[in-house]
Amino acid sequence: MGMRHIVRVVDLVKHYFLEAATVRALDGVSLAVQPGDFVALMGPSGSGKSTLLNLLGCLDRPTRGHYYLDDEDVSEMDDDQLSEIRSRYLGFIFQSYNLLPQYTVVENIGVPLMYQDRRIDEASRQRCMRLADLVGLGNRVDHRPMQLSGGQQQRVAIARALVNDPHVILADEPTGNLDSHTSEEIMTMLTKLNEAGKTIIMVTHENDIAAWAKRVVRLRDGHVESDQRNDAPKIGQAPNPGFMATLNALMAG
């Protein structure tokens, strides 16, 4: 049977047809990611890294090729099946946080549960509260995004990405809007999640952010240019005490 892959793409092609031209955003990308890996996708603007992340996130479909998520071929699925996969298996962290301004911290964390038509009952509310606590916002659960700093908003986004216990976390420039101190905090948190067993695939254009990953895949012109293991990934400061214990309890529960 060999090694299990949580994510595997085979000859992935994505063309966009604009009025006068065909943009070959991805031109035959093959990539396999094992459970528990932490991959940084890098490359110049227009290299295809965001297109690849969108395909991995089931936000778009390939023109050709196959995408297996936990051995299930999602490249053939329709929109309803894709949104089901997104809400059950994937967690998203975006550069601009994408929080809902009218919702409190704890309500924002619970958003993916609503997409699963799960009522926010007491048990799931408690889960959202514990996640808020996990990312160090236990005393801000009733704040709205406008009352939070960028770093705090991104921590809400990390908690939201964890609420459905996803198989894979997809992060698109997660520190793109943050200063270096806050970036360090956010990357420490992602590293801890990875240590707890979460598979992370992250797009970044910054070498010092990619240095946290276990593996760096560089794209150029829609192809994989290089794919290297990072022998000594950067490690941050330990986050709040009990982080790993709480995280493991949440993931088990």
Residue pairs with C-beta under 8 A, 6 or more apart in sequence:
3 34
4 34
4 35
4 71
5 32
5 33
5 34
5 68
5 71
6 33
6 34
6 35
6 37
6 69
6 70
6 167
6 168
6 199
7 31
7 32
7 33
7 56
7 67
7 68
7 69
7 168
7 199
7 201
8 31
8 32
8 33
8 67
8 68
9 29
9 30
9 31
9 32
9 52
9 55
9 56
9 65
9 66
9 67
9 68
10 30
10 65
10 66
10 67
10 68
11 28
11 29
11 30
11 64
11 65
11 66
12 26
12 28
12 29
12 30
12 31
12 52
12 55
12 62
12 64
12 65
12 66
12 67
13 24
13 26
13 27
13 28
13 29
13 62
13 63
13 64
13 65
14 24
14 25
14 26
14 48
14 51
14 55
14 60
14 62
14 63
14 222
15 22
15 23
15 24
15 25
15 63
16 22
16 23
16 25
17 23
24 221
24 222
25 48
25 51
25 222
26 48
26 51
26 52
26 55
26 62
26 222
27 48
27 221
27 222
27 223
28 65
28 222
28 223
29 48
29 52
29 65
29 219
29 222
29 223
29 224
30 224
31 217
31 224
31 227
33 39
33 168
33 199
33 201
34 199
35 167
35 197
35 199
36 194
36 197
36 198
36 199
37 199
37 200
37 214
37 215
38 190
38 191
38 194
38 199
38 200
38 202
38 212
38 213
38 214
38 215
38 233
39 200
39 201
39 202
39 213
39 214
39 215
39 216
39 217
40 202
40 203
40 204
40 209
40 210
40 212
40 213
40 215
40 216
40 217
41 49
41 52
41 53
41 201
41 202
41 203
41 204
41 217
41 219
42 49
42 203
42 204
42 205
42 207
42 210
42 216
42 217
42 218
42 219
43 49
43 205
43 218
43 219
43 220
43 225
44 205
44 220
45 205
46 221
47 218
47 219
47 220
47 221
47 222
48 219
48 221
48 222
48 223
49 203
49 219
50 172
50 203
51 60
51 222
52 219
53 170
53 172
53 201
53 203
54 60
55 61
55 62
55 67
56 67
56 168
56 170
56 201
57 86
57 90
57 92
57 170
58 69
58 74
58 77
58 82
58 83
58 85
58 86
58 90
59 86
61 75
61 82
62 75
65 75
66 73
66 75
67 73
67 74
67 75
68 74
69 85
69 89
69 167
69 168
70 89
70 167
72 85
74 81
74 82
74 85
77 85
83 115
86 115
87 112
87 115
87 116
87 164
88 116
88 164
88 166
89 166
89 167
89 168
90 166
90 167
90 168
90 169
90 170
91 112
91 160
91 161
91 162
91 163
91 164
91 166
91 168
91 169
91 170
92 98
92 161
92 169
92 170
92 171
92 172
93 154
93 157
93 158
93 161
93 169
93 170
93 171
93 172
93 174
94 157
94 172
94 173
94 174
95 172
95 173
95 174
95 176
95 177
96 177
97 145
97 150
97 153
97 154
97 156
97 157
97 177
98 157
99 108
99 145
99 153
99 156
99 157
99 160
100 107
100 108
100 111
100 145
101 144
101 145
101 146
102 144
103 111
103 144
103 145
104 141
104 142
104 143
104 144
105 132
105 137
105 140
105 141
105 142
105 143
105 144
105 148
105 156
106 125
106 128
106 129
106 132
106 141
106 142
107 128
108 145
108 156
108 160
109 128
109 131
109 132
109 156
109 159
109 160
109 163
110 120
110 124
110 125
110 128
110 160
110 163
111 160
111 163
112 160
112 163
112 164
113 120
113 124
113 163
113 164
114 120
116 164
118 124
120 128
124 163
127 163
127 250
127 253
128 159
128 163
129 138
129 141
130 246
130 250
131 159
131 160
131 162
131 163
131 250
132 138
132 140
132 141
132 156
132 159
133 246
134 159
134 162
134 243
134 246
134 247
134 250
135 155
135 156
135 158
135 159
135 189
136 155
136 239
136 240
137 143
137 148
137 152
137 155
137 156
137 159
140 147
140 148
140 152
145 153
145 156
148 156
149 182
150 177
150 178
150 182
151 178
151 182
151 185
151 186
154 174
154 175
154 177
154 178
154 182
154 186
155 186
155 189
157 174
158 186
158 189
158 190
158 193
161 169
161 171
162 169
162 193
162 198
162 250
165 250
165 251
166 198
167 199
168 198
168 199
168 200
168 201
169 190
169 193
169 198
169 199
169 200
169 201
170 200
170 201
170 202
171 190
171 200
171 201
171 202
171 203
172 202
172 203
173 203
173 204
173 205
174 186
174 187
174 190
174 202
174 204
175 182
175 183
175 186
175 187
175 204
175 206
175 209
176 204
178 186
183 209
184 236
184 237
185 236
185 239
187 209
187 212
187 234
187 236
188 235
188 236
188 237
188 238
188 239
189 239
190 200
190 202
190 212
191 212
191 233
191 234
191 235
191 236
192 239
192 243
192 244
192 247
193 200
193 247
194 200
194 214
195 244
196 244
196 247
196 248
196 251
197 251
200 213
202 209
202 213
204 210
208 234
210 216
210 230
211 230
211 233
211 234
212 233
212 234
212 236
213 230
213 233
214 229
214 230
214 233
215 227
215 228
215 229
215 230
216 226
216 227
216 228
216 230
217 224
217 226
217 227
218 224
218 225
218 226
218 227
219 225
